[in-house]
Amino acid sequence: MIPGLGGMNPRQMERMMQQMGIKSTGIDASEVIIRKKDGSELVVSSPQVTLIDMQGQKSLQISGEITERAGGPSEDDIKLVMEQAKCTRDKALAALKETKGDIAAAILKLQG
């Protein structure tokens, strides 16, 4: 039973939502990552994700353990710059930071 809903069981709640045109579907996810504009990320571990469709308007409800990671270039981007520019990891990382994550500009900077 769902607390605060007057003893309504989950099946009754589901039926009531369907009558109001609200559909909810569980999504099997192992991790949810939200990339923020500042480059940092919110990571939701062991998430419970529900897709809610209310009269054509879709939204996600996500709950779980939330941690925040600092922004910066991904390991794949760093490795690509290292391979293409034939440089060290430190130089690749510095070039990516200077070019604000622009891989092509970082490679050109290190090659020229």
trRosetta pair geometry for C-beta under 8 A, 3 or more apart (Angstrom, degrees):
i j d omega theta_ij theta_ji phi_ij phi_ji
1 5 7.5 -158 177 61 83 101
1 7 6.0 -40 -148 -148 139 43
1 8 6.9 130 -150 72 86 38
1 9 5.6 -65 -96 -99 71 59
1 10 7.7 -140 -103 -30 27 72
2 5 4.5 28 88 17 105 131
2 8 6.2 -25 44 77 103 88
2 9 7.8 134 1 -142 82 19
2 10 6.7 113 -36 -79 103 68
2 13 6.1 55 2 -59 142 152
5 8 4.2 -71 129 36 113 112
5 13 6.6 11 160 -88 164 116
8 12 4.7 -125 -167 88 88 127
8 13 5.4 107 135 -60 119 87
8 16 7.6 -23 -166 -5 143 144
9 12 5.1 95 56 9 71 103
9 13 7.1 -134 100 -6 36 91
10 13 5.4 -55 -146 37 35 115
10 14 6.2 39 155 -23 68 103
11 14 5.6 -51 -148 34 33 113
11 15 6.5 33 153 -18 64 104
12 15 5.7 -55 -150 37 32 111
12 16 6.3 33 153 -19 66 107
13 16 5.7 -55 -148 37 30 112
13 17 6.4 30 154 -19 64 106
14 17 5.8 -55 -149 35 30 111
14 18 6.5 31 153 -20 64 105
14 24 7.6 -112 -123 45 82 107
15 18 5.7 -54 -150 34 32 112
15 19 6.5 34 152 -21 65 104
16 19 5.7 -53 -151 33 32 113
16 20 6.6 21 153 -10 64 107
17 20 5.8 -64 -151 43 33 105
17 22 4.1 -80 -176 79 89 108
17 23 7.4 144 133 -83 108 24
17 24 6.5 -12 139 -5 156 107
18 21 7.7 51 -176 -70 32 16
18 22 7.0 -99 -73 63 26 60
18 23 6.8 53 -105 -89 72 68
21 54 6.7 86 111 -157 88 56
21 55 5.0 46 132 -68 133 80
22 52 6.6 -13 -170 -169 97 94
22 53 7.2 157 -157 82 48 52
22 54 4.8 -5 -109 -103 86 82
22 55 7.8 -36 -78 -21 61 71
23 52 7.4 158 83 -156 50 46
23 53 4.5 -7 59 57 99 103
23 54 7.9 -166 27 -70 60 43
24 50 5.3 1 -172 179 107 114
24 51 6.9 157 -155 80 53 50
24 52 5.0 -13 -102 -102 85 72
24 53 7.6 -172 -77 21 38 68
25 50 7.0 151 74 -159 36 64
25 51 4.7 -15 60 58 93 102
25 53 7.7 26 1 -4 103 105
26 48 7.7 -52 -141 -170 101 76
26 49 7.1 110 -164 82 58 61
26 50 5.7 -38 -99 -102 54 73
26 51 7.9 -164 -79 17 6 78
27 49 4.2 -47 61 98 105 114
27 50 7.0 -176 8 -93 85 20
27 51 5.7 81 -39 -24 114 100
27 60 7.9 -34 15 -133 141 106
29 32 5.8 41 145 -59 147 89
29 47 5.1 -20 88 70 116 115
29 49 4.8 43 13 6 131 137
30 46 8.0 -23 -164 -90 48 38
30 47 7.9 75 126 29 10 90
31 43 6.6 -19 -171 -167 107 92
31 44 6.8 152 -163 77 54 60
31 45 6.1 -15 -113 -109 86 53
31 47 6.8 116 -131 -3 21 111
32 43 7.4 152 81 -159 53 44
32 44 4.1 -2 56 52 102 113
32 47 4.7 47 -6 -43 113 163
32 49 6.5 137 -65 -76 134 126
32 62 5.5 -89 64 -148 172 143
32 64 7.2 134 25 38 112 140
33 41 5.4 -14 -167 -172 96 125
33 42 7.3 153 -157 78 46 52
33 43 5.5 -10 -105 -105 76 72
33 44 7.7 -151 -68 22 34 73
34 41 6.5 149 74 -161 48 67
34 42 4.3 -5 55 54 106 102
34 43 8.0 -154 25 -68 69 33
34 44 7.7 52 -9 -14 100 102
35 39 7.7 -24 -170 -144 92 26
35 41 5.4 -31 -100 -102 57 87
36 39 7.1 -34 78 37 78 21
36 40 5.0 -4 46 67 120 78
36 41 6.7 -167 6 -90 83 31
36 42 6.8 81 -39 -16 106 91
36 71 7.6 -104 65 -69 91 117
38 71 5.9 -148 123 -23 70 147
39 70 7.9 11 110 163 97 56
39 71 2.4 89 118 -166 95 151
39 72 6.5 93 155 -33 126 33
39 101 7.6 -173 -117 -46 121 140
40 68 6.0 17 164 -179 124 98
40 69 6.3 172 -164 86 75 53
40 70 5.6 -56 -111 -140 95 28
40 71 4.3 -84 -59 -42 48 88
41 68 7.1 162 85 -156 47 55
41 69 4.6 -3 57 54 96 103
41 71 7.1 127 -19 -89 73 66
42 66 5.9 -13 -174 -162 100 104
42 67 7.6 157 -157 80 53 36
42 68 5.7 -29 -101 -101 62 73
43 66 7.1 146 76 -153 46 52
43 67 5.1 -20 62 63 99 86
43 68 7.4 171 16 -94 80 21
43 69 6.0 50 -17 -14 119 110
44 47 4.4 61 126 -81 114 114
44 62 5.6 69 118 160 179 121
44 63 7.8 167 -162 141 132 12
44 64 4.3 99 177 67 96 120
44 65 6.9 140 -159 69 54 45
44 66 5.4 -21 -97 -94 73 73
45 64 5.9 -164 73 152 41 120
45 65 4.5 -26 58 67 97 105
45 66 8.0 -171 16 -77 73 25
45 67 7.0 27 -11 5 110 107
46 64 5.1 173 85 -150 64 115
46 65 6.0 48 44 13 101 102
47 62 5.5 -26 -160 -160 124 93
47 63 6.9 138 -154 72 69 37
47 64 3.8 -92 -99 -23 54 148
48 62 7.4 151 76 -153 53 44
48 63 5.0 -13 54 61 100 90
48 64 6.1 159 8 -60 67 91
49 60 6.2 -22 -162 -166 94 108
49 61 7.3 153 -155 79 44 55
49 62 5.2 -3 -105 -104 78 79
50 60 7.1 146 76 -159 48 56
50 61 4.5 -9 58 56 101 103
50 62 7.9 -163 26 -69 65 42
51 58 6.5 -14 -173 -163 94 104
51 59 7.8 157 -157 82 51 36
51 60 6.0 -30 -101 -101 58 72
52 58 7.0 151 81 -153 51 53
52 59 5.1 -18 62 64 102 84
52 60 7.3 170 17 -95 82 20
52 61 6.1 55 -19 -15 119 105
53 56 7.1 22 -175 -85 91 12
53 57 7.4 150 -157 72 50 41
53 58 5.1 -18 -101 -98 73 80
54 57 5.2 -29 70 64 82 95
54 58 8.0 161 22 -87 64 31
54 59 7.5 -7 12 14 106 104
72 93 8.0 7 -180 -155 116 99
72 97 7.3 -24 -138 -89 87 94
73 77 4.4 -116 -176 84 104 131
73 78 5.5 123 115 -55 123 86
73 93 6.5 -161 46 -130 129 66
73 96 4.1 4 -54 143 151 149
73 97 7.2 -105 -16 -59 111 64
73 101 5.6 172 -90 -114 86 80
74 77 4.7 99 56 4 78 101
74 78 7.1 -143 96 -4 43 86
75 78 5.6 -54 -148 37 35 112
75 79 6.2 35 154 -19 68 106
76 79 5.8 -55 -146 37 29 110
76 80 6.3 32 155 -21 64 106
77 80 5.8 -55 -148 34 30 112
77 81 6.5 27 156 -15 65 105
77 96 6.2 104 134 -124 118 146
77 101 7.0 -23 -178 -154 163 78
77 103 5.7 -124 -151 -89 95 109
78 81 6.0 -58 -151 38 30 108
78 82 6.3 33 151 -22 65 108
78 89 6.2 38 166 -149 120 82
78 92 5.1 111 -160 118 70 124
78 93 5.7 6 -123 -75 117 78
78 96 6.6 -85 -91 -12 70 153
79 82 5.5 -54 -147 36 32 116
79 83 6.3 30 156 -19 66 106
79 92 7.9 97 -63 143 14 164
80 83 5.9 -56 -148 37 29 109
80 84 6.1 17 160 -10 66 113
80 103 6.2 -3 99 -153 129 130
81 84 6.1 -61 -139 45 27 104
81 85 5.6 -4 172 9 67 118
81 87 7.4 -39 137 52 84 112
81 92 3.9 141 99 -150 115 106
81 95 6.3 -177 -179 76 144 124
81 96 6.1 -132 -27 -56 164 106
81 103 6.2 -138 -69 -149 96 78
81 106 5.0 -37 -122 116 134 126
81 107 5.7 -141 -132 -73 75 78
81 110 7.0 108 178 7 98 148
82 85 6.8 -68 -128 53 16 88
82 86 7.6 59 168 -106 51 14
82 87 5.9 -117 -131 67 57 67
82 88 7.1 -47 -127 150 103 11
82 89 6.0 -13 -88 -88 134 55
82 92 4.5 -61 -64 -51 75 154
83 86 7.4 7 -179 -71 23 52
84 107 4.7 -27 109 -127 130 128
84 111 8.0 -64 136 -54 87 121
85 91 7.5 -131 110 115 133 116
85 92 6.6 163 52 -94 127 89
85 95 7.4 59 -2 36 174 168
85 106 7.5 -95 -36 131 145 79
85 107 5.0 -156 -57 -138 102 66
85 110 3.7 31 -159 97 146 135
85 111 5.6 -124 -125 -54 85 81
87 91 4.2 -91 160 82 127 133
87 92 5.6 155 86 -52 110 83
87 95 7.9 75 80 -6 158 137
87 110 5.3 -90 -26 -172 151 140
88 91 4.8 94 57 9 82 100
88 92 6.9 -146 95 -4 43 88
89 92 5.7 -58 -147 39 32 111
89 93 6.1 31 156 -19 67 108
90 93 5.8 -56 -146 37 28 111
90 94 6.3 28 156 -19 64 108
91 94 5.7 -54 -145 37 31 111
91 95 6.3 30 156 -18 65 107
91 110 6.3 103 147 -121 113 123
92 95 5.9 -57 -148 37 29 109
92 96 6.3 27 154 -18 64 107
92 106 7.0 69 -158 158 62 127
92 110 7.2 -13 -94 -66 58 158
93 96 5.8 -56 -147 37 30 110
93 97 6.4 29 155 -18 64 106
94 97 5.8 -56 -150 36 30 110
94 98 6.3 30 153 -19 65 107
95 98 5.7 -53 -146 37 32 112
95 99 6.2 9 161 0 66 112
95 106 3.9 114 131 -155 106 89
95 107 7.7 119 136 -51 145 27
95 109 5.1 171 -147 80 112 127
95 110 5.2 -49 -83 -50 161 105
96 99 6.2 -67 -139 51 28 96
96 101 5.8 35 -179 -104 90 38
96 102 7.8 179 -141 48 59 44
96 103 7.2 1 -112 -96 98 54
96 106 4.8 3 -78 -100 57 154
97 100 7.6 27 -176 -78 30 33
98 106 7.4 131 61 -106 91 83
98 109 6.9 175 87 177 130 172
99 102 4.1 -100 149 50 110 96
99 105 4.0 170 -149 98 140 118
99 106 4.6 -138 31 -63 143 77
99 109 6.4 -153 -53 -16 125 143
102 105 3.8 32 108 25 121 117
102 106 6.2 160 88 -21 65 85
103 106 5.7 -59 -149 35 29 113
103 107 6.4 27 156 -18 65 105
104 107 5.9 -55 -150 35 31 110
104 108 6.3 28 154 -15 65 108
105 108 5.7 -55 -145 40 32 110
105 109 6.1 39 154 -26 65 106
106 109 5.6 -52 -147 32 29 115
106 110 6.5 20 157 -12 63 107
107 110 6.0 -63 -150 40 29 104
107 111 6.1 20 156 -14 67 114
108 111 5.8 -62 -140 43 29 107
108 112 5.9 9 168 -6 68 115
109 112 6.6 -67 -138 44 19 95
